[in-house]
Amino acid sequence: MSISLEMLLLMLGCALVTWVPRVTPFILVRNIQLPDVVLRWLAYIPVCILSALVLEALFHAEGNIVTFDWLNLAAFVPTLIIAIWTKSLSKTVIVGVITMAILRFFF
């Protein structure tokens, strides 16, 4: 399989467009002392983003009715138990991926 120059440039462009917004904030604030209130606020951002992603995956809106995505809920329960029990991100991700793979294989 060969890759054309256009495709290679497209992939490099996509990588650059993805990388720049993620790195720019770190470059801009690395030499700045942020106020304590900002640092406290930033500490909640990962929890908020993770919660939003999880809840978005668990529920589906069908018109005016909100329903569960039962497959995602079935994978969420053991993953949450492992997360609380081990407090290990890698073990949690592995259990979540394996659980979802098994569920998708059978359902």
Residue frames as a rotation matrix with the C-alpha (Angstrom) as fourth column:
MET 1
0.584 0.812 0.000 0.00
0.812 -0.584 0.000 0.00
0.000 0.000 -1.000 0.00
SER 2
-0.553 -0.778 0.299 1.37
0.782 -0.608 -0.135 3.37
0.287 0.160 0.945 -0.94
ILE 3
0.277 0.572 -0.773 0.57
0.748 -0.633 -0.201 6.77
-0.604 -0.522 -0.602 0.44
SER 4
0.331 -0.111 0.937 0.33
0.770 -0.543 -0.336 9.75
0.546 0.833 -0.094 -1.87
LEU 5
-0.742 -0.667 0.075 2.03
0.542 -0.661 -0.518 13.02
0.395 -0.344 0.852 -1.01
GLU 6
-0.353 0.697 0.623 -1.35
-0.400 -0.715 0.573 14.72
0.846 -0.047 0.532 -0.64
MET 7
0.625 0.616 -0.480 -2.51
0.121 0.531 0.839 12.11
0.771 -0.582 0.257 1.89
LEU 8
-0.046 -0.742 -0.668 0.73
0.933 0.207 -0.295 12.41
0.357 -0.637 0.683 3.87
LEU 9
-0.853 -0.247 0.459 0.43
0.153 -0.960 -0.233 16.20
0.498 -0.129 0.857 3.96
LEU 10
0.076 0.961 0.267 -3.21
-0.361 -0.223 0.906 15.89
0.929 -0.165 0.330 5.00
MET 11
0.577 0.096 -0.811 -2.28
0.580 0.651 0.490 13.60
0.575 -0.753 0.320 7.90
LEU 12
-0.487 -0.818 -0.307 0.52
0.836 -0.336 -0.434 15.93
0.252 -0.468 0.847 9.00
GLY 13
-0.663 0.327 0.674 -1.83
-0.178 -0.943 0.283 18.91
0.727 0.068 0.683 8.78
CYS 14
0.462 0.872 -0.159 -4.46
-0.102 0.230 0.968 17.11
0.881 -0.431 0.196 10.88
ALA 15
0.244 -0.466 -0.851 -1.81
0.895 0.446 0.013 16.20
0.373 -0.764 0.526 13.44
LEU 16
-0.792 -0.578 0.197 -0.65
0.489 -0.793 -0.363 19.83
0.366 -0.191 0.911 13.62
VAL 17
-0.316 0.765 0.562 -4.20
-0.381 -0.645 0.663 21.17
0.869 -0.005 0.495 13.96
THR 18
0.652 0.525 -0.547 -4.83
0.237 0.544 0.805 18.69
0.721 -0.654 0.230 16.79
TRP 19
0.047 -0.766 -0.642 -1.50
0.947 0.238 -0.215 19.29
0.317 -0.598 0.736 18.54
VAL 20
-0.627 -0.405 0.665 -1.35
0.311 -0.913 -0.262 23.12
0.714 0.043 0.699 18.48
PRO 21
0.153 0.713 0.684 -4.50
-0.452 -0.565 0.690 23.86
0.879 -0.415 0.236 20.56
ARG 22
0.844 0.159 -0.512 -3.44
0.308 0.638 0.705 21.30
0.439 -0.753 0.490 23.15
VAL 23
0.050 -0.939 -0.339 0.12
0.983 0.106 -0.150 22.57
0.177 -0.326 0.929 23.59
THR 24
-0.211 -0.142 0.967 -0.44
0.321 -0.944 -0.068 26.32
0.923 0.296 0.245 23.21
PRO 25
0.754 0.509 0.414 -2.06
-0.182 -0.443 0.878 26.82
0.631 -0.738 -0.242 26.65
PHE 26
0.763 -0.536 -0.362 0.87
0.624 0.462 0.630 25.09
-0.170 -0.707 0.687 28.36
ILE 27
-0.198 -0.867 0.458 3.36
0.917 -0.329 -0.227 27.29
0.347 0.375 0.860 26.52
LEU 28
0.024 0.280 0.960 1.43
0.129 -0.953 0.275 30.47
0.991 0.117 -0.059 27.36
VAL 29
0.755 0.403 0.518 1.06
-0.410 -0.326 0.852 29.82
0.512 -0.855 -0.081 31.11
ARG 30
0.543 -0.560 -0.626 4.29
0.617 0.772 -0.155 27.99
0.570 -0.302 0.764 31.96
ASN 31
-0.574 -0.818 -0.024 6.00
0.646 -0.435 -0.627 31.14
0.503 -0.375 0.779 33.26
ILE 32
-0.326 0.564 0.759 2.90
-0.450 -0.799 0.400 32.74
0.831 -0.211 0.514 34.78
GLN 33
-0.978 0.093 -0.186 1.80
0.208 0.441 -0.873 32.26
0.001 -0.893 -0.451 38.38
LEU 34
-0.346 0.929 0.133 -1.94
0.137 -0.090 0.986 31.73
0.928 0.359 -0.096 38.23
PRO 35
-0.362 0.294 0.884 -4.12
-0.858 -0.475 -0.194 32.94
0.363 -0.829 0.425 41.12
ASP 36
-0.934 -0.030 0.356 -5.21
-0.236 0.800 -0.552 30.33
-0.268 -0.599 -0.755 43.66
VAL 37
-0.037 0.998 0.058 -8.86
-0.441 0.035 -0.897 30.70
-0.897 -0.059 0.438 42.68
VAL 38
0.336 0.087 -0.938 -8.00
-0.939 0.102 -0.327 29.79
0.067 0.991 0.116 39.07
LEU 39
-0.673 -0.661 -0.331 -5.94
-0.613 0.749 -0.250 26.79
0.413 0.035 -0.910 40.17
ARG 40
-0.703 0.504 0.503 -8.77
-0.219 0.519 -0.826 25.52
-0.677 -0.691 -0.254 42.38
TRP 41
0.326 0.857 -0.399 -11.22
-0.664 -0.093 -0.742 25.96
-0.673 0.507 0.539 39.50
LEU 42
0.053 -0.397 -0.916 -8.91
-0.937 0.298 -0.183 24.12
0.345 0.868 -0.356 37.07
ALA 43
-0.839 -0.393 0.377 -8.66
-0.520 0.783 -0.342 21.18
-0.161 -0.483 -0.861 39.47
TYR 44
-0.164 0.876 0.453 -12.35
-0.208 0.418 -0.884 20.37
-0.964 -0.240 0.114 38.79
ILE 45
0.039 0.200 -0.979 -12.08
-0.959 -0.267 -0.092 20.43
-0.280 0.943 0.182 34.99
PRO 46
-0.793 -0.344 -0.503 -10.99
-0.519 0.814 0.261 16.77
0.320 0.468 -0.824 34.48
VAL 47
-0.820 0.549 0.162 -13.81
0.255 0.603 -0.756 15.52
-0.513 -0.579 -0.634 36.73
CYS 48
-0.018 0.852 -0.523 -16.37
-0.380 -0.490 -0.785 17.64
-0.925 0.184 0.332 34.89
ILE 49
-0.188 -0.110 -0.976 -15.21
-0.982 0.020 0.187 16.51
-0.001 0.994 -0.112 31.47
LEU 50
-0.958 -0.197 -0.206 -15.13
-0.198 0.980 -0.017 12.85
0.206 0.024 -0.978 32.45
SER 51
-0.586 0.807 0.071 -18.58
0.178 0.214 -0.960 13.09
-0.790 -0.550 -0.269 34.03
ALA 52
0.077 0.618 -0.782 -20.00
-0.714 -0.513 -0.477 14.74
-0.696 0.595 0.402 30.93
LEU 53
-0.467 -0.322 -0.823 -18.51
-0.844 0.440 0.307 12.08
0.264 0.838 -0.478 28.66
VAL 54
-0.995 0.100 0.019 -19.77
0.086 0.924 -0.372 9.21
-0.055 -0.368 -0.928 30.82
LEU 55
-0.352 0.928 -0.122 -23.28
0.049 -0.112 -0.992 10.62
-0.935 -0.356 -0.006 31.20
GLU 56
-0.036 0.295 -0.955 -23.50
-0.908 -0.410 -0.092 11.40
-0.418 0.863 0.282 27.50
ALA 57
-0.708 -0.300 -0.640 -22.63
-0.580 0.763 0.284 7.78
0.403 0.572 -0.714 26.72
LEU 58
-0.944 0.324 0.059 -25.15
0.204 0.715 -0.669 6.36
-0.259 -0.620 -0.741 29.21
PHE 59
-0.095 0.965 -0.242 -28.23
0.226 -0.216 -0.950 8.28
-0.970 -0.145 -0.197 28.09
HIS 60
-0.867 -0.048 0.496 -29.91
0.498 -0.107 0.861 8.77
0.012 0.993 0.117 24.72
ALA 61
-0.444 0.750 -0.490 -32.52
-0.264 -0.632 -0.729 11.36
-0.857 -0.194 0.478 23.86
GLU 62
-0.811 0.331 0.483 -35.22
0.585 0.433 0.686 10.11
0.018 0.838 -0.545 21.53
GLY 63
-0.009 0.781 0.625 -37.44
0.409 -0.567 0.715 13.10
0.913 0.262 -0.314 20.98
ASN 64
0.172 0.157 0.973 -38.70
-0.698 -0.677 0.232 14.12
0.695 -0.719 -0.007 24.42
ILE 65
0.979 0.196 0.052 -37.85
-0.183 0.741 0.646 10.75
0.088 -0.642 0.761 25.98
VAL 66
0.038 -0.992 0.117 -34.50
-0.958 -0.069 -0.279 10.02
0.285 -0.102 -0.953 27.62
THR 67
0.953 0.257 -0.157 -33.48
-0.224 0.953 0.203 6.36
0.202 -0.158 0.967 27.70
PHE 68
0.356 -0.847 0.394 -30.50
-0.462 0.206 0.863 4.35
-0.812 -0.489 -0.318 28.90
ASP 69
0.295 -0.407 -0.864 -27.98
-0.777 0.424 -0.465 2.84
0.555 0.809 -0.192 26.55
TRP 70
0.888 0.221 0.403 -28.09
-0.443 0.647 0.621 -0.54
-0.124 -0.730 0.672 28.26
LEU 71
0.713 -0.692 -0.117 -24.90
0.527 0.638 -0.561 -1.85
0.463 0.338 0.819 26.64
ASN 72
-0.111 -0.761 0.640 -22.90
-0.042 -0.639 -0.768 1.12
0.993 -0.112 0.039 27.89
LEU 73
0.359 0.314 0.879 -24.54
-0.861 -0.252 0.442 0.88
0.360 -0.916 0.180 31.30
ALA 74
0.999 0.010 -0.041 -23.65
0.003 0.955 0.298 -2.83
0.042 -0.298 0.954 31.52
ALA 75
0.290 -0.957 0.027 -20.00
0.648 0.175 -0.741 -1.97
0.704 0.233 0.671 30.77
PHE 76
0.044 -0.237 0.970 -20.04
-0.355 -0.912 -0.207 1.05
0.934 -0.336 -0.124 33.09
VAL 77
0.840 0.401 0.364 -20.97
-0.458 0.167 0.873 -0.87
0.290 -0.901 0.324 36.25
PRO 78
0.783 -0.595 -0.181 -17.93
0.618 0.716 0.325 -3.22
-0.064 -0.367 0.928 36.44
THR 79
0.019 -0.790 0.613 -15.67
0.624 -0.470 -0.624 -0.43
0.781 0.395 0.484 35.23
LEU 80
0.293 0.172 0.941 -16.88
-0.472 -0.830 0.298 1.87
0.832 -0.531 -0.161 38.01
ILE 81
0.995 0.079 0.056 -16.41
-0.090 0.531 0.842 -0.88
0.037 -0.843 0.536 40.60
ILE 82
0.430 -0.902 0.016 -12.82
0.885 0.419 -0.202 -1.46
0.176 0.101 0.979 39.47
ALA 83
-0.006 -0.417 0.909 -12.16
0.239 -0.883 -0.404 2.30
0.971 0.215 0.105 39.44
ILE 84
0.585 0.294 0.756 -13.37
-0.605 -0.462 0.649 2.71
0.540 -0.837 -0.092 43.01
TRP 85
0.990 -0.140 -0.001 -11.71
0.111 0.784 0.611 -0.48
-0.084 -0.605 0.792 44.24
THR 86
0.376 -0.915 0.147 -8.24
0.926 0.377 -0.021 -0.11
-0.036 0.144 0.989 42.64
LYS 87
0.756 -0.039 -0.654 -8.03
0.038 -0.994 0.103 3.66
-0.654 -0.103 -0.749 42.00
SER 88
-0.416 -0.890 0.187 -5.88
0.183 0.119 0.976 2.72
-0.891 0.440 0.114 39.01
LEU 89
0.154 0.466 -0.871 -6.58
-0.722 -0.549 -0.421 4.40
-0.674 0.694 0.252 35.68
SER 90
-0.577 -0.442 -0.687 -4.87
-0.807 0.437 0.397 1.68
0.125 0.783 -0.609 33.65
LYS 91
-0.948 0.274 0.160 -6.80
0.213 0.923 -0.320 -1.16
-0.235 -0.269 -0.934 35.33
THR 92
-0.147 0.943 -0.298 -10.04
-0.003 -0.302 -0.953 0.78
-0.989 -0.139 0.047 34.94
VAL 93
0.006 0.098 -0.995 -9.46
-0.926 -0.376 -0.043 1.37
-0.378 0.922 0.089 31.23
ILE 94
-0.861 -0.374 -0.346 -8.48
-0.480 0.823 0.303 -2.28
0.171 0.427 -0.888 30.65
VAL 95
-0.737 0.649 0.191 -11.60
0.367 0.620 -0.694 -3.56
-0.568 -0.441 -0.695 32.43
GLY 96
0.041 0.789 -0.613 -13.80
-0.305 -0.574 -0.760 -1.09
-0.951 0.218 0.217 30.55
VAL 97
-0.232 -0.209 -0.950 -12.38
-0.967 -0.060 0.249 -2.01
-0.110 0.976 -0.188 27.15
ILE 98
-0.976 -0.159 -0.148 -12.54
-0.174 0.980 0.095 -5.76
0.130 0.118 -0.984 27.79
THR 99
-0.533 0.844 0.058 -16.08
0.272 0.236 -0.933 -5.55
-0.801 -0.481 -0.356 29.21
MET 100
0.152 0.600 -0.785 -17.31
-0.612 -0.567 -0.552 -3.54
-0.776 0.564 0.281 26.22
ALA 101
-0.534 -0.402 -0.743 -15.58
-0.839 0.361 0.408 -5.90
0.104 0.841 -0.530 23.78
ILE 102
-0.972 0.206 0.117 -17.24
0.169 0.949 -0.264 -8.93
-0.165 -0.237 -0.957 25.38
LEU 103
-0.219 0.954 -0.206 -20.64
0.122 -0.183 -0.976 -7.26
-0.968 -0.239 -0.076 25.43
ARG 104
0.084 0.220 -0.972 -20.37
-0.854 -0.487 -0.184 -6.17
-0.513 0.846 0.147 21.79
PHE 105
-0.848 -0.413 -0.332 -19.26
-0.523 0.749 0.406 -9.67
0.081 0.518 -0.851 20.79
PHE 106
-0.849 0.526 0.058 -22.34
0.475 0.805 -0.355 -11.26
-0.234 -0.274 -0.933 22.32
PHE 107
0.141 0.940 -0.311 -24.87
0.574 -0.333 -0.748 -8.47
-0.806 -0.073 -0.587 21.69
